Amino acid sequence: MNACPPTRGFGTPSIIREAQEALEAYGVPLCPVTITQRAAMAHSLIDGQSVFEYEPTGKAAKEIGKLWKWIKANG
């Protein structure tokens, strides 16, 4: 799932859980890694960069890194 709202320290936001449950009910396979809507994503696109170039140690880069690892292991 992409452009998810960030967590506020209370676990997964309900809108994400509800979407995941609905998709699972239809048998849609889901990647366990969610991508959060982060400012670094928008800023990096403006400059034509990846989040790894814009903010290599930031949260957005860590999320994309987790996604890539999952894709390599499961793709």
PDB file of N, H, CA, C and O in Angstrom:
ATOM      1  N   MET A   1       0.843  -1.159   0.000  1.00  0.00           N
ATOM      2  CA  MET A   1       0.000   0.000   0.000  1.00  0.00           C
ATOM      3  C   MET A   1       0.896   1.232   0.000  1.00  0.00           C
ATOM      4  O   MET A   1       1.950   1.262   0.636  1.00  0.00           O
ATOM      5  N   ASN A   2       0.450   2.237  -0.725  1.00  0.00           N
ATOM      6  H   ASN A   2      -0.406   2.213  -1.241  1.00  0.00           H
ATOM      7  CA  ASN A   2       1.266   3.416  -0.955  1.00  0.00           C
ATOM      8  C   ASN A   2       0.534   4.673  -0.477  1.00  0.00           C
ATOM      9  O   ASN A   2      -0.696   4.721  -0.466  1.00  0.00           O
ATOM     10  N   ALA A   3       1.305   5.683  -0.084  1.00  0.00           N
ATOM     11  H   ALA A   3       2.305   5.643  -0.092  1.00  0.00           H
ATOM     12  CA  ALA A   3       0.773   6.981   0.362  1.00  0.00           C
ATOM     13  C   ALA A   3      -0.115   6.828   1.589  1.00  0.00           C
ATOM     14  O   ALA A   3      -1.135   7.506   1.711  1.00  0.00           O
ATOM     15  N   CYS A   4       0.272   5.939   2.493  1.00  0.00           N
ATOM     16  H   CYS A   4       1.101   5.389   2.393  1.00  0.00           H
ATOM     17  CA  CYS A   4      -0.478   5.708   3.727  1.00  0.00           C
ATOM     18  C   CYS A   4      -0.217   6.840   4.715  1.00  0.00           C
ATOM     19  O   CYS A   4       0.869   7.419   4.726  1.00  0.00           O
ATOM     20  N   PRO A   5      -1.212   7.157   5.545  1.00  0.00           N
ATOM     21  CA  PRO A   5      -0.966   8.177   6.567  1.00  0.00           C
ATOM     22  C   PRO A   5       0.045   7.657   7.587  1.00  0.00           C
ATOM     23  O   PRO A   5       0.087   6.458   7.864  1.00  0.00           O
ATOM     24  N   PRO A   6       0.856   8.549   8.145  1.00  0.00           N
ATOM     25  CA  PRO A   6       1.847   8.107   9.127  1.00  0.00           C
ATOM     26  C   PRO A   6       1.191   7.673  10.425  1.00  0.00           C
ATOM     27  O   PRO A   6       0.110   8.142  10.781  1.00  0.00           O
ATOM     28  N   THR A   7       1.860   6.773  11.124  1.00  0.00           N
ATOM     29  H   THR A   7       2.738   6.392  10.835  1.00  0.00           H
ATOM     30  CA  THR A   7       1.375   6.358  12.438  1.00  0.00           C
ATOM     31  C   THR A   7       1.657   7.467  13.442  1.00  0.00           C
ATOM     32  O   THR A   7       2.582   8.260  13.265  1.00  0.00           O
ATOM     33  N   ARG A   8       0.872   7.513  14.468  1.00  0.00           N
ATOM     34  H   ARG A   8       0.121   6.869  14.612  1.00  0.00           H
ATOM     35  CA  ARG A   8       1.024   8.539  15.505  1.00  0.00           C
ATOM     36  C   ARG A   8       1.397   7.918  16.852  1.00  0.00           C
ATOM     37  O   ARG A   8       1.105   8.480  17.908  1.00  0.00           O
ATOM     38  N   GLY A   9       2.046   6.754  16.802  1.00  0.00           N
ATOM     39  H   GLY A   9       2.283   6.298  15.944  1.00  0.00           H
ATOM     40  CA  GLY A   9       2.462   6.098  18.030  1.00  0.00           C
ATOM     41  C   GLY A   9       1.393   5.203  18.635  1.00  0.00           C
ATOM     42  O   GLY A   9       1.567   4.690  19.741  1.00  0.00           O
ATOM     43  N   PHE A  10       0.285   5.010  17.920  1.00  0.00           N
ATOM     44  H   PHE A  10       0.144   5.427  17.022  1.00  0.00           H
ATOM     45  CA  PHE A  10      -0.805   4.183  18.433  1.00  0.00           C
ATOM     46  C   PHE A  10      -1.034   2.959  17.561  1.00  0.00           C
ATOM     47  O   PHE A  10      -2.135   2.409  17.548  1.00  0.00           O
ATOM     48  N   GLY A  11      -0.032   2.534  16.845  1.00  0.00           N
ATOM     49  H   GLY A  11       0.862   2.981  16.855  1.00  0.00           H
ATOM     50  CA  GLY A  11      -0.191   1.403  15.947  1.00  0.00           C
ATOM     51  C   GLY A  11      -0.632   1.837  14.562  1.00  0.00           C
ATOM     52  O   GLY A  11      -0.563   3.015  14.211  1.00  0.00           O
ATOM     53  N   THR A  12      -1.076   0.885  13.797  1.00  0.00           N
ATOM     54  H   THR A  12      -1.132  -0.072  14.082  1.00  0.00           H
ATOM     55  CA  THR A  12      -1.495   1.140  12.413  1.00  0.00           C
ATOM     56  C   THR A  12      -2.786   1.961  12.388  1.00  0.00           C
ATOM     57  O   THR A  12      -3.748   1.614  13.073  1.00  0.00           O
ATOM     58  N   PRO A  13      -2.817   3.040  11.609  1.00  0.00           N
ATOM     59  CA  PRO A  13      -4.058   3.819  11.499  1.00  0.00           C
ATOM     60  C   PRO A  13      -5.220   2.956  11.007  1.00  0.00           C
ATOM     61  O   PRO A  13      -5.028   2.049  10.198  1.00  0.00           O
ATOM     62  N   SER A  14      -6.424   3.244  11.501  1.00  0.00           N
ATOM     63  H   SER A  14      -6.580   3.981  12.159  1.00  0.00           H
ATOM     64  CA  SER A  14      -7.581   2.416  11.180  1.00  0.00           C
ATOM     65  C   SER A  14      -7.868   2.382   9.679  1.00  0.00           C
ATOM     66  O   SER A  14      -8.306   1.352   9.168  1.00  0.00           O
ATOM     67  N   ILE A  15      -7.635   3.468   8.970  1.00  0.00           N
ATOM     68  H   ILE A  15      -7.279   4.305   9.385  1.00  0.00           H
ATOM     69  CA  ILE A  15      -7.920   3.479   7.525  1.00  0.00           C
ATOM     70  C   ILE A  15      -7.039   2.474   6.786  1.00  0.00           C
ATOM     71  O   ILE A  15      -7.472   1.890   5.792  1.00  0.00           O
ATOM     72  N   ILE A  16      -5.818   2.267   7.255  1.00  0.00           N
ATOM     73  H   ILE A  16      -5.466   2.741   8.062  1.00  0.00           H
ATOM     74  CA  ILE A  16      -4.930   1.282   6.633  1.00  0.00           C
ATOM     75  C   ILE A  16      -5.410  -0.124   6.968  1.00  0.00           C
ATOM     76  O   ILE A  16      -5.489  -0.981   6.089  1.00  0.00           O
ATOM     77  N   ARG A  17      -5.731  -0.363   8.239  1.00  0.00           N
ATOM     78  H   ARG A  17      -5.667   0.334   8.953  1.00  0.00           H
ATOM     79  CA  ARG A  17      -6.228  -1.681   8.644  1.00  0.00           C
ATOM     80  C   ARG A  17      -7.495  -2.051   7.874  1.00  0.00           C
ATOM     81  O   ARG A  17      -7.634  -3.178   7.397  1.00  0.00           O
ATOM     82  N   GLU A  18      -8.410  -1.101   7.758  1.00  0.00           N
ATOM     83  H   GLU A  18      -8.297  -0.186   8.145  1.00  0.00           H
ATOM     84  CA  GLU A  18      -9.663  -1.365   7.047  1.00  0.00           C
ATOM     85  C   GLU A  18      -9.419  -1.692   5.579  1.00  0.00           C
ATOM     86  O   GLU A  18     -10.043  -2.602   5.033  1.00  0.00           O
ATOM     87  N   ALA A  19      -8.524  -0.962   4.944  1.00  0.00           N
ATOM     88  H   ALA A  19      -8.017  -0.223   5.388  1.00  0.00           H
ATOM     89  CA  ALA A  19      -8.198  -1.233   3.538  1.00  0.00           C
ATOM     90  C   ALA A  19      -7.547  -2.601   3.384  1.00  0.00           C
ATOM     91  O   ALA A  19      -7.873  -3.345   2.459  1.00  0.00           O
ATOM     92  N   GLN A  20      -6.632  -2.932   4.285  1.00  0.00           N
ATOM     93  H   GLN A  20      -6.367  -2.327   5.036  1.00  0.00           H
ATOM     94  CA  GLN A  20      -5.978  -4.241   4.228  1.00  0.00           C
ATOM     95  C   GLN A  20      -6.990  -5.364   4.410  1.00  0.00           C
ATOM     96  O   GLN A  20      -6.955  -6.360   3.687  1.00  0.00           O
ATOM     97  N   GLU A  21      -7.882  -5.205   5.368  1.00  0.00           N
ATOM     98  H   GLU A  21      -7.909  -4.397   5.956  1.00  0.00           H
ATOM     99  CA  GLU A  21      -8.896  -6.226   5.616  1.00  0.00           C
ATOM    100  C   GLU A  21      -9.810  -6.399   4.400  1.00  0.00           C
ATOM    101  O   GLU A  21     -10.147  -7.524   4.031  1.00  0.00           O
ATOM    102  N   ALA A  22     -10.205  -5.299   3.788  1.00  0.00           N
ATOM    103  H   ALA A  22      -9.931  -4.386   4.088  1.00  0.00           H
ATOM    104  CA  ALA A  22     -11.072  -5.376   2.616  1.00  0.00           C
ATOM    105  C   ALA A  22     -10.370  -6.080   1.460  1.00  0.00           C
ATOM    106  O   ALA A  22     -10.962  -6.931   0.797  1.00  0.00           O
ATOM    107  N   LEU A  23      -9.114  -5.727   1.220  1.00  0.00           N
ATOM    108  H   LEU A  23      -8.633  -5.035   1.759  1.00  0.00           H
ATOM    109  CA  LEU A  23      -8.371  -6.356   0.132  1.00  0.00           C
ATOM    110  C   LEU A  23      -8.154  -7.842   0.397  1.00  0.00           C
ATOM    111  O   LEU A  23      -8.270  -8.662  -0.513  1.00  0.00           O
ATOM    112  N   GLU A  24      -7.841  -8.186   1.642  1.00  0.00           N
ATOM    113  H   GLU A  24      -7.747  -7.519   2.381  1.00  0.00           H
ATOM    114  CA  GLU A  24      -7.646  -9.590   1.996  1.00  0.00           C
ATOM    115  C   GLU A  24      -8.944 -10.376   1.834  1.00  0.00           C
ATOM    116  O   GLU A  24      -8.912 -11.539   1.431  1.00  0.00           O
ATOM    117  N   ALA A  25     -10.093  -9.754   2.144  1.00  0.00           N
ATOM    118  H   ALA A  25     -10.119  -8.810   2.471  1.00  0.00           H
ATOM    119  CA  ALA A  25     -11.392 -10.419   1.985  1.00  0.00           C
ATOM    120  C   ALA A  25     -11.648 -10.783   0.525  1.00  0.00           C
ATOM    121  O   ALA A  25     -12.331 -11.767   0.240  1.00  0.00           O
ATOM    122  N   TYR A  26     -11.108 -10.000  -0.391  1.00  0.00           N
ATOM    123  H   TYR A  26     -10.554  -9.200  -0.160  1.00  0.00           H
ATOM    124  CA  TYR A  26     -11.239 -10.281  -1.817  1.00  0.00           C
ATOM    125  C   TYR A  26     -10.117 -11.174  -2.346  1.00  0.00           C
ATOM    126  O   TYR A  26     -10.069 -11.483  -3.537  1.00  0.00           O
ATOM    127  N   GLY A  27      -9.230 -11.579  -1.465  1.00  0.00           N
ATOM    128  H   GLY A  27      -9.269 -11.328  -0.498  1.00  0.00           H
ATOM    129  CA  GLY A  27      -8.144 -12.460  -1.868  1.00  0.00           C
ATOM    130  C   GLY A  27      -7.000 -11.765  -2.581  1.00  0.00           C
ATOM    131  O   GLY A  27      -6.206 -12.415  -3.261  1.00  0.00           O
ATOM    132  N   VAL A  28      -6.909 -10.455  -2.433  1.00  0.00           N
ATOM    133  H   VAL A  28      -7.554  -9.928  -1.880  1.00  0.00           H
ATOM    134  CA  VAL A  28      -5.833  -9.697  -3.074  1.00  0.00           C
ATOM    135  C   VAL A  28      -4.551  -9.883  -2.257  1.00  0.00           C
ATOM    136  O   VAL A  28      -4.533  -9.573  -1.066  1.00  0.00           O
ATOM    137  N   PRO A  29      -3.486 -10.382  -2.877  1.00  0.00           N
ATOM    138  CA  PRO A  29      -2.235 -10.525  -2.134  1.00  0.00           C
ATOM    139  C   PRO A  29      -1.652  -9.145  -1.806  1.00  0.00           C
ATOM    140  O   PRO A  29      -1.637  -8.246  -2.647  1.00  0.00           O
ATOM    141  N   LEU A  30      -1.177  -9.000  -0.577  1.00  0.00           N
ATOM    142  H   LEU A  30      -1.190  -9.731   0.106  1.00  0.00           H
ATOM    143  CA  LEU A  30      -0.629  -7.715  -0.137  1.00  0.00           C
ATOM    144  C   LEU A  30       0.820  -7.856   0.274  1.00  0.00           C
ATOM    145  O   LEU A  30       1.222  -8.842   0.892  1.00  0.00           O
ATOM    146  N   CYS A  31       1.580  -6.864  -0.079  1.00  0.00           N
ATOM    147  H   CYS A  31       1.254  -6.064  -0.582  1.00  0.00           H
ATOM    148  CA  CYS A  31       2.946  -6.756   0.419  1.00  0.00           C
ATOM    149  C   CYS A  31       2.852  -6.272   1.869  1.00  0.00           C
ATOM    150  O   CYS A  31       2.076  -5.358   2.149  1.00  0.00           O
ATOM    151  N   PRO A  32       3.601  -6.845   2.783  1.00  0.00           N
ATOM    152  CA  PRO A  32       3.522  -6.424   4.179  1.00  0.00           C
ATOM    153  C   PRO A  32       4.160  -5.058   4.451  1.00  0.00           C
ATOM    154  O   PRO A  32       3.982  -4.494   5.531  1.00  0.00           O
ATOM    155  N   VAL A  33       4.895  -4.532   3.487  1.00  0.00           N
ATOM    156  H   VAL A  33       5.040  -4.990   2.610  1.00  0.00           H
ATOM    157  CA  VAL A  33       5.554  -3.239   3.658  1.00  0.00           C
ATOM    158  C   VAL A  33       4.624  -2.143   3.135  1.00  0.00           C
ATOM    159  O   VAL A  33       4.209  -2.177   1.976  1.00  0.00           O
ATOM    160  N   THR A  34       4.305  -1.183   3.981  1.00  0.00           N
ATOM    161  H   THR A  34       4.642  -1.155   4.922  1.00  0.00           H
ATOM    162  CA  THR A  34       3.503  -0.044   3.545  1.00  0.00           C
ATOM    163  C   THR A  34       4.408   1.161   3.348  1.00  0.00           C
ATOM    164  O   THR A  34       5.398   1.335   4.059  1.00  0.00           O
ATOM    165  N   ILE A  35       4.061   1.980   2.386  1.00  0.00           N
ATOM    166  H   ILE A  35       3.257   1.839   1.808  1.00  0.00           H
ATOM    167  CA  ILE A  35       4.816   3.193   2.099  1.00  0.00           C
ATOM    168  C   ILE A  35       3.998   4.375   2.603  1.00  0.00           C
ATOM    169  O   ILE A  35       2.855   4.579   2.193  1.00  0.00           O
ATOM    170  N   THR A  36       4.594   5.137   3.486  1.00  0.00           N
ATOM    171  H   THR A  36       5.522   4.971   3.820  1.00  0.00           H
ATOM    172  CA  THR A  36       3.919   6.267   4.122  1.00  0.00           C
ATOM    173  C   THR A  36       4.080   7.525   3.282  1.00  0.00           C
ATOM    174  O   THR A  36       5.098   7.730   2.621  1.00  0.00           O
ATOM    175  N   GLN A  37       3.058   8.353   3.327  1.00  0.00           N
ATOM    176  H   GLN A  37       2.231   8.187   3.864  1.00  0.00           H
ATOM    177  CA  GLN A  37       3.120   9.637   2.630  1.00  0.00           C
ATOM    178  C   GLN A  37       4.069  10.545   3.420  1.00  0.00           C
ATOM    179  O   GLN A  37       3.735  11.009   4.510  1.00  0.00           O
ATOM    180  N   ARG A  38       5.233  10.787   2.864  1.00  0.00           N
ATOM    181  H   ARG A  38       5.505  10.410   1.978  1.00  0.00           H
ATOM    182  CA  ARG A  38       6.270  11.554   3.563  1.00  0.00           C
ATOM    183  C   ARG A  38       6.721  12.737   2.705  1.00  0.00           C
ATOM    184  O   ARG A  38       6.728  12.672   1.476  1.00  0.00           O
ATOM    185  N   ALA A  39       7.089  13.797   3.380  1.00  0.00           N
ATOM    186  H   ALA A  39       7.083  13.850   4.379  1.00  0.00           H
ATOM    187  CA  ALA A  39       7.551  15.005   2.690  1.00  0.00           C
ATOM    188  C   ALA A  39       8.777  14.712   1.835  1.00  0.00           C
ATOM    189  O   ALA A  39       8.922  15.277   0.751  1.00  0.00           O
ATOM    190  N   ALA A  40       9.653  13.843   2.304  1.00  0.00           N
ATOM    191  H   ALA A  40       9.536  13.384   3.185  1.00  0.00           H
ATOM    192  CA  ALA A  40      10.874  13.531   1.547  1.00  0.00           C
ATOM    193  C   ALA A  40      10.546  12.953   0.175  1.00  0.00           C
ATOM    194  O   ALA A  40      11.293  13.163  -0.781  1.00  0.00           O
ATOM    195  N   MET A  41       9.443  12.232   0.072  1.00  0.00           N
ATOM    196  H   MET A  41       8.836  12.062   0.849  1.00  0.00           H
ATOM    197  CA  MET A  41       9.047  11.678  -1.231  1.00  0.00           C
ATOM    198  C   MET A  41       8.755  12.819  -2.211  1.00  0.00           C
ATOM    199  O   MET A  41       9.251  12.817  -3.337  1.00  0.00           O
ATOM    200  N   ALA A  42       7.958  13.782  -1.779  1.00  0.00           N
ATOM    201  H   ALA A  42       7.556  13.784  -0.864  1.00  0.00           H
ATOM    202  CA  ALA A  42       7.607  14.905  -2.651  1.00  0.00           C
ATOM    203  C   ALA A  42       8.826  15.760  -2.972  1.00  0.00           C
ATOM    204  O   ALA A  42       9.021  16.153  -4.123  1.00  0.00           O
ATOM    205  N   HIS A  43       9.640  16.048  -1.978  1.00  0.00           N
ATOM    206  H   HIS A  43       9.482  15.729  -1.043  1.00  0.00           H
ATOM    207  CA  HIS A  43      10.822  16.883  -2.198  1.00  0.00           C
ATOM    208  C   HIS A  43      11.809  16.223  -3.161  1.00  0.00           C
ATOM    209  O   HIS A  43      12.400  16.889  -4.011  1.00  0.00           O
ATOM    210  N   SER A  44      11.978  14.918  -3.019  1.00  0.00           N
ATOM    211  H   SER A  44      11.498  14.377  -2.329  1.00  0.00           H
ATOM    212  CA  SER A  44      12.925  14.236  -3.910  1.00  0.00           C
ATOM    213  C   SER A  44      12.427  14.249  -5.356  1.00  0.00           C
ATOM    214  O   SER A  44      13.219  14.407  -6.285  1.00  0.00           O
ATOM    215  N   LEU A  45      11.116  14.084  -5.548  1.00  0.00           N
ATOM    216  H   LEU A  45      10.472  13.956  -4.793  1.00  0.00           H
ATOM    217  CA  LEU A  45      10.568  14.107  -6.908  1.00  0.00           C
ATOM    218  C   LEU A  45      10.744  15.468  -7.565  1.00  0.00           C
ATOM    219  O   LEU A  45      11.030  15.550  -8.760  1.00  0.00           O
ATOM    220  N   ILE A  46      10.576  16.532  -6.795  1.00  0.00           N
ATOM    221  H   ILE A  46      10.344  16.466  -5.824  1.00  0.00           H
ATOM    222  CA  ILE A  46      10.730  17.887  -7.328  1.00  0.00           C
ATOM    223  C   ILE A  46      12.125  18.070  -7.919  1.00  0.00           C
ATOM    224  O   ILE A  46      12.298  18.697  -8.964  1.00  0.00           O
ATOM    225  N   ASP A  47      13.115  17.507  -7.226  1.00  0.00           N
ATOM    226  H   ASP A  47      12.975  16.998  -6.377  1.00  0.00           H
ATOM    227  CA  ASP A  47      14.499  17.641  -7.674  1.00  0.00           C
ATOM    228  C   ASP A  47      14.946  16.521  -8.607  1.00  0.00           C
ATOM    229  O   ASP A  47      16.111  16.468  -9.000  1.00  0.00           O
ATOM    230  N   GLY A  48      14.022  15.622  -8.965  1.00  0.00           N
ATOM    231  H   GLY A  48      13.075  15.665  -8.646  1.00  0.00           H
ATOM    232  CA  GLY A  48      14.375  14.521  -9.859  1.00  0.00           C
ATOM    233  C   GLY A  48      15.292  13.502  -9.212  1.00  0.00           C
ATOM    234  O   GLY A  48      16.109  12.874  -9.885  1.00  0.00           O
ATOM    235  N   GLN A  49      15.155  13.341  -7.911  1.00  0.00           N
ATOM    236  H   GLN A  49      14.491  13.851  -7.364  1.00  0.00           H
ATOM    237  CA  GLN A  49      15.993  12.412  -7.170  1.00  0.00           C
ATOM    238  C   GLN A  49      15.150  11.267  -6.600  1.00  0.00           C
ATOM    239  O   GLN A  49      13.920  11.313  -6.580  1.00  0.00           O
ATOM    240  N   SER A  50      15.856  10.259  -6.146  1.00  0.00           N
ATOM    241  H   SER A  50      16.855  10.222  -6.162  1.00  0.00           H
ATOM    242  CA  SER A  50      15.192   9.227  -5.353  1.00  0.00           C
ATOM    243  C   SER A  50      15.287   9.662  -3.888  1.00  0.00           C
ATOM    244  O   SER A  50      16.046  10.573  -3.555  1.00  0.00           O
ATOM    245  N   VAL A  51      14.526   9.016  -3.030  1.00  0.00           N
ATOM    246  H   VAL A  51      13.910   8.276  -3.301  1.00  0.00           H
ATOM    247  CA  VAL A  51      14.630   9.367  -1.609  1.00  0.00           C
ATOM    248  C   VAL A  51      15.996   8.991  -1.051  1.00  0.00           C
ATOM    249  O   VAL A  51      16.442   9.561  -0.054  1.00  0.00           O
ATOM    250  N   PHE A  52      16.667   8.023  -1.697  1.00  0.00           N
ATOM    251  H   PHE A  52      16.305   7.560  -2.506  1.00  0.00           H
ATOM    252  CA  PHE A  52      18.005   7.643  -1.258  1.00  0.00           C
ATOM    253  C   PHE A  52      19.011   8.764  -1.529  1.00  0.00           C
ATOM    254  O   PHE A  52      19.971   8.940  -0.779  1.00  0.00           O
ATOM    255  N   GLU A  53      18.784   9.509  -2.593  1.00  0.00           N
ATOM    256  H   GLU A  53      18.004   9.366  -3.202  1.00  0.00           H
ATOM    257  CA  GLU A  53      19.659  10.640  -2.906  1.00  0.00           C
ATOM    258  C   GLU A  53      19.310  11.856  -2.057  1.00  0.00           C
ATOM    259  O   GLU A  53      20.190  12.573  -1.580  1.00  0.00           O
ATOM    260  N   TYR A  54      18.006  12.075  -1.877  1.00  0.00           N
ATOM    261  H   TYR A  54      17.291  11.493  -2.264  1.00  0.00           H
ATOM    262  CA  TYR A  54      17.547  13.271  -1.157  1.00  0.00           C
ATOM    263  C   TYR A  54      17.841  13.187   0.338  1.00  0.00           C
ATOM    264  O   TYR A  54      18.370  14.133   0.921  1.00  0.00           O
ATOM    265  N   GLU A  55      17.507  12.081   0.947  1.00  0.00           N
ATOM    266  H   GLU A  55      17.077  11.312   0.473  1.00  0.00           H
ATOM    267  CA  GLU A  55      17.688  11.908   2.395  1.00  0.00           C
ATOM    268  C   GLU A  55      18.000  10.435   2.667  1.00  0.00           C
ATOM    269  O   GLU A  55      17.117   9.681   3.077  1.00  0.00           O
ATOM    270  N   PRO A  56      19.239  10.024   2.442  1.00  0.00           N
ATOM    271  CA  PRO A  56      19.599   8.608   2.475  1.00  0.00           C
ATOM    272  C   PRO A  56      19.326   7.885   3.788  1.00  0.00           C
ATOM    273  O   PRO A  56      19.119   6.672   3.785  1.00  0.00           O
ATOM    274  N   THR A  57      19.321   8.591   4.894  1.00  0.00           N
ATOM    275  H   THR A  57      19.490   9.577   4.896  1.00  0.00           H
ATOM    276  CA  THR A  57      19.078   7.925   6.180  1.00  0.00           C
ATOM    277  C   THR A  57      17.692   8.236   6.744  1.00  0.00           C
ATOM    278  O   THR A  57      17.410   7.933   7.903  1.00  0.00           O
ATOM    279  N   GLY A  58      16.841   8.831   5.940  1.00  0.00           N
ATOM    280  H   GLY A  58      17.070   9.077   4.998  1.00  0.00           H
ATOM    281  CA  GLY A  58      15.507   9.211   6.398  1.00  0.00           C
ATOM    282  C   GLY A  58      14.516   8.045   6.417  1.00  0.00           C
ATOM    283  O   GLY A  58      14.803   6.946   5.944  1.00  0.00           O
ATOM    284  N   LYS A  59      13.356   8.325   6.972  1.00  0.00           N
ATOM    285  H   LYS A  59      13.123   9.218   7.357  1.00  0.00           H
ATOM    286  CA  LYS A  59      12.311   7.303   7.094  1.00  0.00           C
ATOM    287  C   LYS A  59      11.824   6.820   5.729  1.00  0.00           C
ATOM    288  O   LYS A  59      11.579   5.629   5.540  1.00  0.00           O
ATOM    289  N   ALA A  60      11.684   7.738   4.787  1.00  0.00           N
ATOM    290  H   ALA A  60      11.883   8.706   4.941  1.00  0.00           H
ATOM    291  CA  ALA A  60      11.214   7.354   3.452  1.00  0.00           C
ATOM    292  C   ALA A  60      12.194   6.385   2.797  1.00  0.00           C
ATOM    293  O   ALA A  60      11.778   5.389   2.204  1.00  0.00           O
ATOM    294  N   ALA A  61      13.472   6.664   2.898  1.00  0.00           N
ATOM    295  H   ALA A  61      13.810   7.473   3.379  1.00  0.00           H
ATOM    296  CA  ALA A  61      14.486   5.779   2.321  1.00  0.00           C
ATOM    297  C   ALA A  61      14.464   4.414   2.998  1.00  0.00           C
ATOM    298  O   ALA A  61      14.636   3.390   2.337  1.00  0.00           O
ATOM    299  N   LYS A  62      14.254   4.393   4.302  1.00  0.00           N
ATOM    300  H   LYS A  62      14.114   5.224   4.840  1.00  0.00           H
ATOM    301  CA  LYS A  62      14.182   3.115   5.018  1.00  0.00           C
ATOM    302  C   LYS A  62      12.979   2.299   4.557  1.00  0.00           C
ATOM    303  O   LYS A  62      13.079   1.084   4.387  1.00  0.00           O
ATOM    304  N   GLU A  63      11.844   2.962   4.354  1.00  0.00           N
ATOM    305  H   GLU A  63      11.762   3.949   4.492  1.00  0.00           H
ATOM    306  CA  GLU A  63      10.659   2.246   3.885  1.00  0.00           C
ATOM    307  C   GLU A  63      10.871   1.670   2.486  1.00  0.00           C
ATOM    308  O   GLU A  63      10.539   0.513   2.228  1.00  0.00           O
ATOM    309  N   ILE A  64      11.417   2.470   1.602  1.00  0.00           N
ATOM    310  H   ILE A  64      11.687   3.410   1.812  1.00  0.00           H
ATOM    311  CA  ILE A  64      11.673   1.991   0.236  1.00  0.00           C
ATOM    312  C   ILE A  64      12.694   0.859   0.257  1.00  0.00           C
ATOM    313  O   ILE A  64      12.579  -0.103  -0.503  1.00  0.00           O
ATOM    314  N   GLY A  65      13.690   0.976   1.127  1.00  0.00           N
ATOM    315  H   GLY A  65      13.783   1.757   1.745  1.00  0.00           H
ATOM    316  CA  GLY A  65      14.672  -0.099   1.276  1.00  0.00           C
ATOM    317  C   GLY A  65      14.020  -1.399   1.739  1.00  0.00           C
ATOM    318  O   GLY A  65      14.356  -2.471   1.236  1.00  0.00           O
ATOM    319  N   LYS A  66      13.097  -1.318   2.688  1.00  0.00           N
ATOM    320  H   LYS A  66      12.824  -0.447   3.097  1.00  0.00           H
ATOM    321  CA  LYS A  66      12.375  -2.514   3.157  1.00  0.00           C
ATOM    322  C   LYS A  66      11.531  -3.107   2.028  1.00  0.00           C
ATOM    323  O   LYS A  66      11.468  -4.325   1.857  1.00  0.00           O
ATOM    324  N   LEU A  67      10.889  -2.229   1.265  1.00  0.00           N
ATOM    325  H   LEU A  67      10.940  -1.240   1.403  1.00  0.00           H
ATOM    326  CA  LEU A  67      10.076  -2.701   0.142  1.00  0.00           C
ATOM    327  C   LEU A  67      10.951  -3.430  -0.869  1.00  0.00           C
ATOM    328  O   LEU A  67      10.591  -4.511  -1.335  1.00  0.00           O
ATOM    329  N   TRP A  68      12.081  -2.857  -1.207  1.00  0.00           N
ATOM    330  H   TRP A  68      12.373  -1.979  -0.828  1.00  0.00           H
ATOM    331  CA  TRP A  68      12.977  -3.476  -2.187  1.00  0.00           C
ATOM    332  C   TRP A  68      13.465  -4.839  -1.691  1.00  0.00           C
ATOM    333  O   TRP A  68      13.521  -5.798  -2.462  1.00  0.00           O
ATOM    334  N   LYS A  69      13.813  -4.924  -0.417  1.00  0.00           N
ATOM    335  H   LYS A  69      13.767  -4.145   0.209  1.00  0.00           H
ATOM    336  CA  LYS A  69      14.254  -6.220   0.141  1.00  0.00           C
ATOM    337  C   LYS A  69      13.141  -7.247   0.041  1.00  0.00           C
ATOM    338  O   LYS A  69      13.396  -8.402  -0.303  1.00  0.00           O
ATOM    339  N   TRP A  70      11.907  -6.846   0.335  1.00  0.00           N
ATOM    340  H   TRP A  70      11.700  -5.909   0.614  1.00  0.00           H
ATOM    341  CA  TRP A  70      10.771  -7.768   0.249  1.00  0.00           C
ATOM    342  C   TRP A  70      10.550  -8.208  -1.196  1.00  0.00           C
ATOM    343  O   TRP A  70      10.306  -9.387  -1.452  1.00  0.00           O
ATOM    344  N   ILE A  71      10.632  -7.279  -2.133  1.00  0.00           N
ATOM    345  H   ILE A  71      10.830  -6.321  -1.925  1.00  0.00           H
ATOM    346  CA  ILE A  71      10.443  -7.611  -3.550  1.00  0.00           C
ATOM    347  C   ILE A  71      11.516  -8.616  -4.011  1.00  0.00           C
ATOM    348  O   ILE A  71      11.212  -9.598  -4.689  1.00  0.00           O
ATOM    349  N   LYS A  72      12.766  -8.350  -3.633  1.00  0.00           N
ATOM    350  H   LYS A  72      13.013  -7.552  -3.083  1.00  0.00           H
ATOM    351  CA  LYS A  72      13.853  -9.260  -4.040  1.00  0.00           C
ATOM    352  C   LYS A  72      13.655 -10.653  -3.465  1.00  0.00           C
ATOM    353  O   LYS A  72      13.953 -11.643  -4.132  1.00  0.00           O
ATOM    354  N   ALA A  73      13.161 -10.744  -2.242  1.00  0.00           N
ATOM    355  H   ALA A  73      12.919  -9.939  -1.700  1.00  0.00           H
ATOM    356  CA  ALA A  73      12.988 -12.031  -1.600  1.00  0.00           C
ATOM    357  C   ALA A  73      11.728 -12.767  -2.072  1.00  0.00           C
ATOM    358  O   ALA A  73      11.664 -13.995  -2.011  1.00  0.00           O
ATOM    359  N   ASN A  74      10.735 -12.016  -2.539  1.00  0.00           N
ATOM    360  H   ASN A  74      10.787 -11.019  -2.589  1.00  0.00           H
ATOM    361  CA  ASN A  74       9.447 -12.628  -2.859  1.00  0.00           C
ATOM    362  C   ASN A  74       9.023 -12.479  -4.317  1.00  0.00           C
ATOM    363  O   ASN A  74       8.019 -13.053  -4.739  1.00  0.00           O
ATOM    364  N   GLY A  75       9.790 -11.706  -5.081  1.00  0.00           N
ATOM    365  H   GLY A  75      10.605 -11.239  -4.738  1.00  0.00           H
ATOM    366  CA  GLY A  75       9.391 -11.430  -6.452  1.00  0.00           C
ATOM    367  C   GLY A  75       9.808 -12.485  -7.362  1.00  0.00           C
ATOM    368  O   GLY A  75       9.547 -12.403  -8.562  1.00  0.00           O
TER     369      GLY A  75
END
